[in-house]
Each structure stands twice: as structure tokens, then as C-alpha cells.
Amino acid sequence: MKVGKSFSYVFDDEQWIGKIGIGAVLSLFVMFLIPIPLLIGWAVGVTRNVMDDLENPMPAWEDWGQLFSDGLKVLAAQLVYTVPFWILLCIAGAFAAAAGADSEGLQALGFLGFGLLISVALLFSIALFFLSPAIIIQYVRTADFGACFRFGEVFAIARDNIVDIIITFLATWVASLAIGLISLVPCVGWIAGLAALPYISAVSGYLYGQIAAGDAGKKMEAA
């Protein structure tokens, strides 16, 4: 993976200021929710363009409908995958309530069930860490929302690219840390803070695009 390139390619685009700038403005209004699918869709566009080997993979803010649609589909798919996690937490809550009962038998059952389910929920949350990027890669690779729910394929992407997904996480963490340090600088830091979300999205999207390209190549070789 070209990790170093993921940090620098942004500035090779002659229109990078406008592209990052619009993303920065949108990030100011994420509390209104509507910008969230747009920002996710833009990151999906980066992933798609890297997979397709475009010279300047950051998409222009032009087809807002497509950006919103891509982002909403990926966000919806990722939320669906979290449903078992919330179910486990609800059941764990019921066991926690039983742990406060007067009956010693119910207390023991409650503590045992609560501990077991919280452990399973923790393991599931770790799985979601790998599945979330796998959903993006599956959507970009297939251009099909329904393909996000071909669970075997999504799990295979996560399984086969564990190392690369961890590398992507570490790269985005480094980018976040660097922006955090720059944000301490007066004036310049304020601008960097605004650009943090679109820049980090550009970094992660670039690395996911490399994974998607590699995964597509594996599928062609297997065929």
C-alpha cells in the first residue's frame, strides 16, 4: 500500500483547496445530519476513483445527488450491521436488571448472563471495526447496494485485508494527530481544524481504494 502517497496526493490536485474547502464547510453543519451522507459519499468517491486509477481521485463537488446517494447507502448498510450489537446490549441490560433481584439464583444468572453478553458485544464491536471499511469496499467494487448484504463476501473482504485495514486505521490516526498538533498554532491551526474531516476522509478513501483495487484483482485472477 502507498501509505505515504495517501497523505500527499491531496496536494497534487490543482483544485484541492476548493475540494477540501467545501468539505470543511459541510463539516461545520454535521449536527444537522444532512451533510453526513454527503461527506461519506465524497469519501466513497475517493475510494472509487483510486480503484479506477484516476490521476486526481478526489471527486469534485458537482453531482450532489450521487454523493448523497452513495453516502446514504453506505451509512445505512453500516447501521444494519450494528443491529446485533444493540440487541446484545439490550439483552445484557435485562440480565443486569435480573442481577439486582432479591433471589440469589436470579442474581447469579443475571451476573453470568450480563458478563457473557458484554464479552460477546465487545468481540462484535471489534468485528465491526473491520466490517465497516469492508462494506465501503464491497459497495465501491460492485456498485450495488444489495451487495453490501452478501455477508459472506463482506466478511471475506474484512478477513483477507485485516492488515491493510489496520494500516489504514493507523494512517488516519497519524493524520488526526498531525492535524491536532497543527491546530495548536494560532490562525493556521483553526484552518487546519476545519479541514480535518475532509482531509482524513481523503486519506482513508485513498487507502480503501487501494484495497478495493487489490480485491478486484484477486477476484479476476480467481475467475
N, C-alpha and C positions, 0 to 999 in steps of 0.2 A: 504494500500500500504506500502511496505517495503522501505520507503524513505531513512532511514539510510543505509540500505544494498546497495542501488544504488550507494552510494559514496565509499563503502569499498570493494564490491565484486571484483572489478578490480584487487586488490592486492592479492586476494586468488588464482588467476590463476598463475601457475608457469611460464607461458610464457608471463606474462603481459608486461614485458619490451619490448620484441620483437613486440608484437601486437600493443602496444601504440606507440612504436618507429617507426614502418613502417607507421602508420597513421600520425605521426608527420612529417616524411619526405615528405609524399604526400601533407600535408597541406602547405608545403613551395612552392608548384607549382600549387596552385589552380588558379592562374592567367592564366594558360594555359588551364583551363576548364576541361580537361580530368580527372584529379583527383577527381573532384566534384562528378560525379556518383559513383566512387569507394568508396569514404568516406560515401556517403549516403547509398550505398549498404551494406557497413560494419555495419552501424548503424541499417539498416533493418535486417541484420543477427543477431545482438544482440537481437532485438525485437523478432524475430522468435525463437531463442534459449531459451529465457526466457519463452516465451509462451509454448514451448515444455518441459520446466523444465529441461534443461541441467545443469549439475553441473558447468561447466565453459562456460557461454554463449557467451563470446567474441569469434567470429569466427577467425580462423587462416587465414592469407593472402595466401590462396592456390588457390582456384577456382576464379581467377580474372575475368573470363568471366561471372560467375554467379553474382559476386559482382557488376560488371559494369552494367549488365542487370537489376538487381534489382534496383540499384540506378537510372538508366536512366528512368525506367518505373515509379518509384515514382516521380521523378523530373518532367517528362512530364505530369503526372496526376495533380500534384500540379500547374503547369503552366497553364494547361487548365482551372482550377478552377479560376484563376486570370483574365481570359479574360473579364468577365463582369465588373470587376473593371477598367480595362484600357478603355473599351468602355465608361463607365460613365465619366471618366476623359476627354476623347476626346470630348464628348458632352458638358461637363462643360466648356471646352476651347472655344467651339463655342459660348456658351452663354456669356462667358467673353468677347469675341470679340464684340458681339452684345451690351454689356454694354457700349462699347466705341463709339457707333454710335451717329450720330447727333440727331436722333429722340428720343424724351423723352419717347415715347412708347416703342421703342426698348431697350432703356437703362433700363427701369423698368423691362421689360421682361427678359433682359439679367441678371440683378442682381438677380431677383427672381429665374430664372432657374439655375443660377450658384450656388446660395446658397443651393437650394434644392438638386441638383445633388451631390454637395460636401458632404452634410449631408448623402445622401444615400451611397456614396462611402465610407465614414467613417464607417458607420454601416456594410457595406460589408467587409471592411478590418478587423473589429472585428470578423465577422463570419469566415473569412479565418484563423484567429488565432486558432480557434477550428477545422476547417475543415482540415488543413494541417496534424496534427497528426492523425486525423480520417482516412485520406487517407492511411497513413502508416499502421495503424491497420487493415483496410479493406484488403489491399494488402497482408499483412502477414497472416491474418486469412483465406483468400480464395486462396492464391497463384495464383491469376487470375488478370491480368492487366485490363481486361474488367470490373471486379467487382468494380474497382475504380470509374466507371461512373454509377454505380447503385446508383443514387443520394439519393434516399430515405434511403438506408442502411447506406451510409456515414453520412448523416445528423443525422440519429438515433444514430450512434456511438458518434458523437460530442455532441448531446443533452443529451444522457444518461450518459456521462462521463465528464461533464463540470467541476466538482470539481476536478477530478483526473487529467485532462489536466492542470488546473490552478496550481495544486500541482507540476506537472512535470515542468511547466514553472518556478515556484518559486525555485524548487530544482536546475535546471540548472542555474538560475540566481545566486544562492548562490555559486554553483561550479565555475562559472565565476568570481564572486567577490573574492573568496578564491584564485584562480589562479592569479588574478590580483594583490592581495596583495603579494603573494609569488614571483611574477615576479619582485618586487621591490628589492628583495635580490640579490646581485651580484652573478654571475655564476649560482647558483641554480635557480634563477628567470628566466634566459634565457632558461634553460632546461624546466622549468615548462611552459613557454610561448609557446614553440614548441609543448608540449604535450596537450595544452589546447583544441584544436578542437577534437582530438580523445577521450580524456577523457570525455568531455562534451557530445559527441555523445554516449559514453558508458553509461553515467548516464541517459540520456534521453531515450536511447534504452531500458535500463533495466525497466524503469517505464512504457514505452509504452507496453513492453512485458507483464507486469502485467495487464494492461488494456485489452490487446488482449486476455489474458488467461481468465480473468473475463467475457469478452464479449462472448467468445466462450462457456463458461459455461452457460451463460444466454440463448444462442441460443439452446443449448442441452436441457435445462430444459423446454424451451418453446415448443420444438418439442415433 
